[in-house]
Amino acid sequence: MMDISDDENAIAELVRSARRVAVLGMKMEPHQPAWYVPKYLADAGVEVIPVPVYYPGVTEIMGRRVYRTLADVPGPIDIVDVFRRSQDVAPHLGDLLAAKPRCVWLQLGIRDDATAAALSKAGILVVQDRCLMVDHERFV
């Protein structure tokens, strides 16, 4: 399995090299982690691509174009940063596989071993139950 959640060296290399992060479940409320984690990444120079689940009429978040599916995001995606409850990750599996990111990162408190195994089988790195902002601050 390509779950690198406990491999500090692999995590460090991943966050140092990531340039494009699609944020699945991005929010618009500044007090929400699904807002301030992508804001931190954007301020750190990472290209952030909003892929909200809610807000059907919104076309931009943080001045960036919104995409309704990961598969619609043009170009390569280094990390899909997932802000969904554990039980809500599996319905996104098809879209995650279609987008073919280098890594799917399930934020702190989010874990779905079955979906992680399917992603790993497809050659996609998986990180579960870790905060991308914390690891980015730590390793970059």
Secondary structure as UniProt FT lines:
FT   TURN            5..6
FT   HELIX           8..17
FT   STRAND          20..24
FT   TURN            30..31
FT   HELIX           33..43
FT   TURN            44..45
FT   STRAND          47..51
FT   TURN            56..57
FT   STRAND          60..61
FT   TURN            62..63
FT   STRAND          64..65
FT   HELIX           70..72
FT   STRAND          79..82
FT   HELIX           86..88
FT   HELIX           90..92
FT   HELIX           93..99
FT   STRAND          103..106
FT   TURN            108..109
FT   HELIX           113..121
FT   TURN            122..123
FT   STRAND          125..127
FT   HELIX           132..139
//
